[in-house]
Amino acid sequence: MDELISLGLPTVAGLTVPVADAESLTDPDLAMAAVELLQQLAGRRLAHGERPMLVRLTASAPVPVAGLPPDLPVVGLAPHNRDAVMKVIARDRVLHEVWGTMLRSIGEHGLGVAGAAMDDLMFDVTDPCEQVPALLELIAAEAQAPFPDDPAGQLAVAARAMLARWQTPRAKRARRTQKLPADLPLALHVQALVLGPWDLSGFGTATSRDPETGAFRPTGTFYRGVRRSAPRPPRPEDLSAVPGGAGLLESALLTLEQHFAAPAALDFELRDGELALLSARPERAAGLAAVRLAVDLVNAGARAERAAVRQVRPADVQELLHPQLRLTGTETELVRGLPASAGAACGEMVLSSDAAVSRAAEGVPVVLVATETTPADLPGLLASAGVITAAGGLASHAAVVARGVGVPAVCGAGGLRIDAASGTATAGDRTLCEGDMVALDGRTGAVYTGQVEISAARPPRELETVLGWADTLRKLGVRANADTGRDARTAVELGAEGIGLCRTEHQFLGERLPLIRRVILAADPEAERRALDALAEAQREDFRELLRGTGSRPVTVRLLDAPMHEFLPAPGRAGDAEAEERAEELREANPMLGVRGVRLALLHDRLYPAQAEALFGAWLDVRAEGVEPELEVMIPLVSLPEELTAAARQVRAAAEAVAARAGIDVSAVPYRIGSMVETPRAALLAGELARTAQFLSFGTNDLTQLTYGFSRDDVERRVLEPYVAGGLLAASPFERLDADGVGALIEIAVQRARAVRPDIKLGLCGEHGGDPASIELCDRLGLDYVSCSPGRVPVARLAAAQATCAAQEGRTP
């Protein structure tokens, strides 16, 4: 109330008796002084005049607590003066009921009448007009003292009743369940209750922001009559029913928003068309409201742009960029997994990639449900509205692809059992058949049965305003992980400054999988050459689209880096006996640590040159169109500096060959050669790598896996969830970058690389590049940029700005 008064807002006239003196209000002499002071403050006498005044007694505690004694709102009615009472009651249709409820409470807790006797009376006498005289008679017959006629006496006994009710065993038990002291004290508030005509009076609650749009608009509920705690609450109406309209509340709510720097909520009364505030409080801004409020406060001069950027949470931005389930609370949850890709989807359950493609072609939204996915499932993933896997984690094939293409995904739903033969999926005692409706929330990991309504993504124009302010503040660059021209265009539209990771193996998924498979399974050098020519031709086409989508910005292309098992055919599917034998020879016990990355390239020494020639040729193609991206060729999974030296030699030779065929000097093709730091040894030898590498990018998915010794596809559900629940880990290290282990390796690598090459460019391109806490760590470690999936670029832009502000202010974001 002090704040409301200091802000010049209209308030109910009243006075507060603080906790130390609350008992004093039970003294009739002091109660009389309170009544006289209240009459002076309000400028009215009790129960007199055209707008008669009564007294309302309310209570508050020093801390938030449920179970405060209900208001006693009509103190001051004189029972002996029936004519005066009826004149007052005529102002409000429900005062009889309110008066009866107040008498019931005062009789039991203030005057010693048995509660059971009063309950019996109110049960037998249901007409409120008859209850009041009957209650007064019961009190006169059984109370320790009669109900007082004078307002001061009534106020004193009301205070006694309220304090006594607070000390009942039931009230003390309620406080103990809230982990509050049983002797928690009360303050009492004596307020003026000015009555007015029914059609111009009432009470209600209002908030400043529309819950649907986040725009400034008074929203809430209005009730006719006197504010009260009654068995039969009044019928609610919306604020359009307020006499004078909701506009009466706009000025107060706007003042409070600028004061709180948050959406404001208030309780108000309206008496004869005059507004008075009873209380006000800030509310947490989220989603649309958070972003629009931040811009409104800056436009009003109440906040600086820097403060507005700090005010919006990255989670609010994430919420606005993806569709959300519109939950009603009646949904049936089928299973819960890991939130692998943000957004929401609802559709028919399909259990194979082929079924997803077929049903989607008919215009039916589908959700692909699988134990796990492989590169061959890419067409189904692209055709689906969402994907659910029983196995795998946040860095599994399904999760990475889904994030890359913007498909909502839930992975690692371990309670799900899929039987493709019978066309069913079972979780607990519920079994769904292919074609049944399912819905998933990629933000929480929840999967529901049946149809669930989807709210479309609604990023407001104010979001780009906030992100523009963020861009002027942040030190970290923000790039995107993108494998196709479509992904690159999406990323650039969302504010990416370039592409930080193009995973070329993703360009061989689906129908192009045979291209790389023919290289690996080639029976002789000539067969390998033909396979590489076909591969290079396809890659040149893909690279052209990628470079066009990126524009004249940096683009980091990682040469082939995939575990062998993602490319090999299933047993019996190689095509002929010789190919089957070669495939069997290439199968590995631990493919994530086998022949992948630079190791595969050095065993197939034409592989990386073919990819590099395709990239440089594509660059020449788009240069002719006026687009000149800055090429960065990245060698993956390096552990030995000699590996990088050998691969870099292959890339340079490819550049020279392309330049010679084009009749230009090789210096006309701008490119850098760098390495992906995915192994602890590479991090420790970053200084040696920097003698060859012009940039280093930390692949924190593999670096985390190898630092911990975790198999990321196996441990997320079975190990990491129990570890987090048991307090062994604060969060999954695949979600939030591990500062103590992986972060320490990155810090060592940064120092050693810059000691050799001070101008080396250092970035991060693992999934952590879109996590706000990980971005803050990257800012502290002095990286130049982070790279994340396209849909997380706006989140990264905001988080990077908040990390910079926090570092400058010496505090945590």
N, C-alpha and C positions, 0 to 999 in steps of 0.2 A: 504494500500500500504506500509505503514511503516513496518507492520508485515511481509509482503511478502519479503521485502528487507532484514529485519533483519534475516529472515530464509534462506537467500541466494538463493531465488527462482528467476527465470528470470521474469522480469516485463517489461512493456512498459515504455520507457523513457518518462518522463513528469514532470510537476510541478503543484502544487496546489495553487490557490489563495483563502485564507480562507474567511469565511463569512464577516469578518470585512472589507476586502479589495476587495471584488468581484467587486464593482463598478469601482475600479481603472483600471480594464482591458479594460474598454471602452475608455480610453485615448490612442490615437495612439502611443504616445511616450513610454508609459509603455508596450503596446502591442508589440512594436518593441523590447524592452528589453526581453520580454518573448520569442519571436521568436528566438532571438539570443541565449538566454540561452538554449532553447530547441535544437537548432542545435548543440550546444557544447555537451549537454548531449547525444544526439543520434549519434554524430560523422558524421552527414550528413548535406548537404544543401538542402533547399526546392526545390523539383521538378528537381533535378539534378542527373545525374549518372545512372548507370545500375539498381540501386534499389532506385528509387526516393522516397522522403519523403514528406508527407503532414501533416497538423495539424488537429487533432480532438479536438473539444471542448465538454466537458460533464459537467454535474452538479450533485451535491449531496446535501442533506439536513442533519442537525444535528440529525434527528430522521427518522426512516423508514416512507416513505410517498409514496402514489400512485399518479401518475400524474406529475412526474418530466418532465421538457422540454426534448424533444428528442435530441439525439446527433446531432451535426453539424460536419460531419466527413471529409469533403474534403476542408478545408480552405487552401488556398495557390495556387490554380489553377489561372493562370493569363489569364483573358479573352482576352487581346489584343494580346497575343502570341499564335495564334492558333496551330502553328506547335509543340510548346512545350507541349501544352495541349493535342493534339492528341497523342503525344508520351507517355504521362503519362497514358492517358485513355486506350491506347492499352494494358497496363499491366493488366487491369481488365475490363471485359466485361460489368459491370453494373455501372461504374462510371458516365456515363451520367445521368442515372436515379437518382443516389444518389446526384449528383451535382444539378440536377433540384429540388429535394425535399428540399435541403439546401437553394437554392436561394429563393424558395417559402417562407420559414420561415423567412429568413433574410429580404426579401423585405417587408413583412407585418409588422413584429415586430421591425425591426431595421431601416428601411428606410422609413416607413410611406406610403407604397403603399396599396391601398384598397385591403383587402383580397378577396372581391367578384370579383374584376378585375383579380386577379391572378388565382382564381378558374376557371373563365370563360376561361382564356387562356389555362390552363392545360386540360380543358375539350375539347376545340376545337383542341388543338395540342396534339396528343397522342403519337407521336414518341419521345422517350427521346432525341434522337440526335437533334431533331428540337426544343424541348421545351427549352433547355438551351439558344440558341441565342434569342428566342422569349421572354423569361423571362428577359434577359439582356436588350433587347430593351424597354420592358415595364418599367423596373426599371429606365432606363436612361430618359425615357419620363416623368414619374410621381413621381419619388422618390424625397425626400428632398435633396438627394445628390446621385451621381452615385455610382454604385457598385465599390469598390476600386480594383485597379489592384494589389497593393502590398500586400504581406501576412500580414503585421502588420495591415494595414488598414482593411483588411478582418476580422482579429481576433478581432479587436476592435468593429466592427459593429456586428459581430457574438455574442460577449459578450453582447452588448446592446440588441440584439434581444432576447437572452435567458433570460436575467433579466426582460425585458419587458413582455415577454410571461408569466413568473412566476407571474407577478402582474396583469394579466387580471382578470376581474370580474369572469370569468368562473373558472380560476385556484383557486381563493380565495374561491369560493363556494365549490369546491372540497375539499379543506383543511378543511373547516368548517364541512363538512359531515364526515370527519375522526376525528373530535374533536381535530383539530390542529389549532394553531393560524394562522389567515389570513396573518400576517406579518412574517411568518416563513422564515428565510433567506436561501440563497444558497451559497455554495462554488462552484468555477469553477475549472475545471481541464483541463490543456492544455497538450495534449498527442501527441507523434510522431506516425504517421501512415506511416509505411514503406511498399511500394508496392513491390510485387514480381510477378513472373509468376503465371498465373491463376491456373495451375495444382499443384503448391506448396504452395498455399496461401488459407486462409480462417479463419473462427472463429467458436466458439462453446461454449458449456457448458458441464461439466463433473462432475460426482459424483464418489466417491471412492468405493461404495459398490453396488454389483449386487442386484437389488430389489427383485429378485426371491429367490436367495440362501443366501443372506447376506454376501457372500464371497467378499474379496478384489478384485475388478475388475473394471477398469475405464469404466463407462457407461455414455452415453450421446448422444449429437447431434452435427453434424458438418455441416457447411454451406460454400459453395464456395463464394468467393468475399469479399467485404468490409463490415465490421460490420456496420449496419445502421438501421435507422427507416424509412421504406419505405412502400408505399401502397401495393407493391407486394413483400412479403418476399421471400427470396431465398428458393429453394427446400431443405428440410432437408435430411441428410444422417446420418448413425450411425458412431461411432468413427472408425470403420474399414476403412472408407474413408479418414481419416486423413493421409496426406503424411508422410510416416515414421511410420504409425500405432499408435494405442492407447498407445503403450508402451512409447511414448514420454511423456505421462502425469503421468506415474506410480510413478516416483520419487517425483514429486511435490505433488501428492495426498497422498502418504505415509508420507511425511514430514508434511503435513497439518493435517492428522489424528492424528499423534503423538503430534502435537502442540495443537490441539483442544480437544483431547481425545474424538472425535466424528467423524462420517462420514463427509468427506469434500466435498464441492461443489465449483467449480471455473468456471470463464469465461476466455476464452483464445483466443489468436490470433496466427495464424501461417503465417509467412511471409517468403517466399522462404525457407521453411523447418525449420525456427527457431521459437521456442515456446516463447511466452510472455504472462504472466498472467495479466488480467485486474482487477480481484477481486477474493476474496475467502471468504467462510463463513462456519461455522459448520452447520450440519443438525442434527435433532433429530434422534437418533438411536432407532429402534423398532424391536421387534421380533428377527428373525434370525440375522439381522445385529447387534443388540445390544449385543447379546451373543457372536457372533464371534469376534466382535471388542474388547470386553473386554478381551478375551483370547489372541488375536493378540497383544494388547498393553502390556500385561504382558510378553508375549514371546519376544517382542522387547525391553523389559527393560524400556518402557515408563511409566508404571504404576505398582504399587504394587498389590498383590493379594487382599488385603483389599479394595483398591480403586476400583478394578474391581468389587468386590461384591457389593459395594455401587452404582456402576454405572448402573447395570442392574435393571430394574424395575420389580417388581413382575408381573405386567400385561404382560410384554414381555414373561415371563416364561409361564404364563397361556395360552397365544396365541399359543405357540409352542406345547402344550400338547393336543390340541383338534383340530378337523377339523374346518374349517372356510368357510363361504359362500364366493364365488367369485363374488362379486357384480359388476355390470356394470353401475349402475345408471338408468337402464331402467326397473327395477323390480317394480311390483305393491305391495305396502304394504297393507295387509289385516287388520291387527290389531296389537297393541303393548301391551305387558304385562310385567310381572316381569321376569328378567333374572334369572331363578331358577337353571339351571344346564348348565355349559359351554359346548360349542361345537355347531355344526351345523348339520342339517339333512334335507333331502328332500325325499319325498315319497308320496304314495297315502294316502289320508285322509281316516281313518276308525273311526267309532264312537262307537265301543265297543271292549272290550278285546277279545271276541270270534272272531270277524272279524280280529283283529290284528294277532292273532295266526294262523288263517286259511290262510290269504293272505301271511303272512311271511313264512309259510310252503311251499308255492308255489314259494318261492324265490323272492317275490315282496317286496321292501322296503316300509314300511308303517309308517305313523305318526298317533299316537293315539290322537284323539281330544275328550275331555269329559268336562262336566261341572265341575266335580271333580272326583278323583279316590278313591277307597277303597281297603282294603287288598285283596278282591276278584279279583281285576284287575291286580294283580301282573303278571300272565302269559302274559297278553297283553303288559304290560310295558316292560317286558324282551324281547318280540318279536319285539318291535317297534324300529325304527331308531331314533324316537324322540317323545315327548309328549307335548301336549298343553292343558291347562285347563282354563276354563273361570273363575272359582272361585279359592279360596285358595291363599296362599302366599308363601314366601320363606321357610317356615317351614311346609308346607302342606304335606299330604301323598305323592302326586305325586313328589313334589320337593325333599323330603328327599330320597325317593326310587331312583329317577332318578340320583341324585348325587352319591348315594351309588353304583349304577351299571354302572355309566358312560354314561348315556343316556342324550342327550341334552333335555332341557325342558324350556318351557315358561309357567308360571302360572299367574293366576289373570288377564287374558285378558278379562276385564270386558265388552268390546264392542262386544264380541262374543256370539251369541245366537245359541244353539244347539237344533235341533229337531230330536231326534233319530227315531221317528216314520216315518218321511218323509225322513230320511237319508240326512239331510242338515245342514249346519252351515252358519250363516248369520252374517255379520259385516257391519253396515251401509247399503248401497244399493247393496252390493255384496253378492250373495248366492252361496255357493259351495255345490256340491253333493258328497256323498261318492264315492271315486275312483278318484276325482280330485286331481291334484298335489298341494302340499303345501310345503313350506320350512320355517324353523325357525332358528333363531340365538339365542342360549341360553346365549350368552354374552351380547346382547343388549336388548333382549326381543321382537325383531321384528319378525313378521310372514308375509310371502309373498305368493302370489298365483303363481302357475305355477312352471315349472322346473327351478331350480337354481343350477349352478355348485358348487361342494364342493371341497375345497382344503384339501387334507389329512394332518393330523398332521405330522410335520417333525422336531422333536426335534434333533438338531445336536449333535455330540459327544462333542462339546465344552460346551454344557449345563451341562453335568455331571461334567466337569472340574470346572465350576463356582460353582456348588452346592457342590462339594467336598471342595472347598475353604470355602464356607459358613459353612459347617459342623465343620470346625476347629475353627470358630469364635463364633458361637452361644452358648448361655447358655441354652436356652430352648430346651428340648427334643421335638421331633415331632413324634407323633403316628398317627394312622389312625382309623377312624370309619369303621368297617368291620363286616359283619354278616355271610359271607360264606367263604369257603376255597378259592374260586376264588378271592373274594375281598381282602382277606388277602395276597394272593400271589402277586396280583397287587400292593398293598400298599408297600410290602417289596421290590419289584422290583423298586419302585419309591423312595425308601430311608426311609421308615417308620421304626422306631426303635422298634415298637411293635404295638399292637392294644389297643387303648385307650377307645374304646367303641364297644362292641358287643351287639346289641339290640335283645335280644332273641325273642321278639314278632315278629320281622321280619322273623324269621324262621318258623312262623306259618301262613304265607301268602299263598295265592293260594291254592294248593291242600292239604296243611297241616292245613288249617284253621279249619276243623272239629275236629282236635285233641284237641285244646284248647276249642272249642265250647262245646264239650262233657263234659269237666271238669266243665265248668261254669253252664251247664244246667243239670248236673247229678241229677237224681231223688232221690238217696239215697247214703249212704257212699260206698256201694259196687260198684255201678255204677261209682262213682267218683274214687275209687281205680283203677278199670279197665282202666278208661280213663287216669289216671295219669301214669299207667304202659306203656300204648301205647305212651303217650307223652314223657316219659323219654327215651324210646327206640329210638324214632325218634330223640330226642335231642342229645343223645349220638353219633349217627351217624353224625349229623351236627357238633357237637363239635369236633369230631375226624378230620373232614376235615378242620375246622377252625384252630385247633392247629397245624396240619401238615403244613398248609399254613403259619402260623406265625413263626414256627420254635422255637428255644430255646430263645424266647424273651418274654417280658411281654405281657399278654393279659388280658384285663379287660372285664369281662362278666357281663352285667347288667341283673339281673333277671327280670322277666316279668314286663313291665311297659307300658301299653297301655290303652287308654280310653275304657270303656266297649262297646261303640257303634261300635268299630272296629271289635269286635268279635261276636256280636249278629246277628242272622239272620234277614233279612227283615221281616216285618209283614206278616204272612201267609206262611212263608218259614221254620218254625222250624221243621216240620216233623210230629208232632202229637199234640193233644190238650193240653196234660200236658206240653210238652216242649214249646208250644206257650204261655201258661199261665206263665211259669217261665220266659221266655224271656221278656214278657210284664212287669212282676214285676221288672226286672232288668234294664229296660230302664230308662235313667236319663235325667233330664232337662239340666244339664250342665256336660256332661261326662268328660270333661277335668279336672274338679275339683271333680269328683265323686269317685267311688270305682275303683281305679287304683293303680298301684305300690304296695308298701308295704301294703296298706290297703286291697287289694284283697288277698294278701298272708296270712294276719293274719285272714281273714275270711275263707280262704281255706287253713288250716294250713299244708296240705301235698303238696301244690303247689311248694313252694320254695325248700323244701327238695328233691322233685322229680327232679327238675332242677339241684340242686347242686350235687346230686348223679350221674346224667348223665354226668355232667362236670368232676367230679373227676374220674369216670370210664373211660371217654374218655382220660383223662390225663394218666392213667395207660396204656391204649392201646397204645398211641403214645410213652410213655417212653420205651416200649418194642421195639420200632423201632429206638430208639436212639435220640428221640426228647424230650426235657424237658422244656416246656414253664413255665414261672413264672405266676401262676394263681392269679388273683385279682377278687374277687367276690363282686359285687357292688349292694347295696340295694337301690332301687329308691324311690323317692317322700317322703322321710322322713321329718316329721315336729316335731316329738316328739323323744327325745333321747330314750324313752322306746320302741318305734317302732323298732329302730335299734338294741337295746339289744335283743328283742324277735326274730327278724329275724336272727341275728348273731348266736343266740343259735340254731336255726334250721339248719343253714349252718354247724356249727361245728358238730352237731349230724350226719348230712349226711356224713361228712368227716370220722367220726369215724366208721359209718356203712360200708362205702366202704372199708376202710382200714381193718376192721375186716373180711369182706368177702374175701379180697385178701390175708389175713394172714400176713399183714405188720403193722408196727407201724404207727400211724396216722401222726407222725412227718415226715415221708418219703414223704408225699404229701405237697409240698410247696405252700401255698396259703396265701393271705391276705384277710381280710374282710374290706370293706369300704362302703362309702355312697355317693350317688349322691346328690349334693346340688342344689335343684330345687326350693325351697320355700324360701322367705325372712326369715321365722322363723328358717329354718335350717342354713342359713348363720349367723344369729345372735347367734345361739346356737352351733356354730361350736366347741367351746371349750368343751361343754358337749358331742357332738358327737365324738370328738377325744379321749374320754376316752375308747370308744369301737372301733372306726374306725382307721385302720392303714393307710388309704388313703382317700382323699376326691376328688371328681371330680365335677366341676361346670357344671351343665346342663343349659347353658345360654339361650336356647330357652325358656324353661318354666320359668326360673328365670326372664327373661326379661318380659315375658307375665304377670307374677304375680306381678312384681314390678310396672309396668305401669298400670295394670288393663286392658291390651289390650287382646282381643281375636285375636291371630295371624292370624287365617284363615279369619277373617272378616275385620280387619282394614287396611291391607296393601294397598289395592287399594283405599278404600273409605275414609280413614283417613290419613294414613301416606304420600301418594303422595301429597295431598293438603298441609299437614303440611310442608313437605320438600319444595314444591314449594313456599309456603308463608313465609318461613324462620323461622317457629316455631321449626323445627328440622333441624339439619345439614345433617342427614342421617337417614334412617330407623334404629331403634335400633335392629331390627332383622338381619340387614346386618352388622352394625358396633357396637361393644360393647359400651354401654352407660357408660362413665367414671364416670359421676356425681352420678348416682343412682345405677345401677347394679354394676358398678366398685367399688363404695364405700362399698356396701355389701360384695363383694369379698374381699376387703382389710380388712374389719373387721373380716371376717371369717379366713383369712390367719393369722392374728395376734393372734386371740383367739385360733385357733387350734394349732399353733406352741408353744403357751405359755404352753399348756397342754402336747403336744407330739412334741418335737423339730424336730424329724426325720420323721414326717408325710409327705407322698408324696401327692402333690397337683397338680391337673391338670384341664384342661378345655376340655370338649368334645362336646360343642354345635357347631352350624354351624359357630360361630365366630372363631373357631379354624383355619380356612383357610383364614381369612380376614387380610391383612397386618396391618391395623391400630389397629385392635383388638389384634393382636399378639404383637404389640409394647406395648399395655397397659398390657397385661399378663406378659411381660418381666419386666415392671416397678413394677408390683404388687408382683413379686417374685415367680411366679408359677414355677413348675418343668417341665411341658410339656404342649403342646396343642395337641389336636387330631382333625382331620378333615377328610373329605371324601378322598378316595385314590387318586383321580385325582388332589387334591389340595396339596398333600404332598410336591412336589417340590417347590411350591409357599411358603408354610409355612417354609420350610428349608431356603429359601433365605430371607424371611421377618424376621425370627427370628435372622439371622445373622446381618441384617441391624439394627434391634432394639438394639442388643448388641453393635454394633459399635456406634450407635447414643448415647446410654447411656454413653459409655466410653468417647465420644467426647463432651458430654453435649449439644447435639442438636437433633432436630426432624428428624426421618428417611425421 
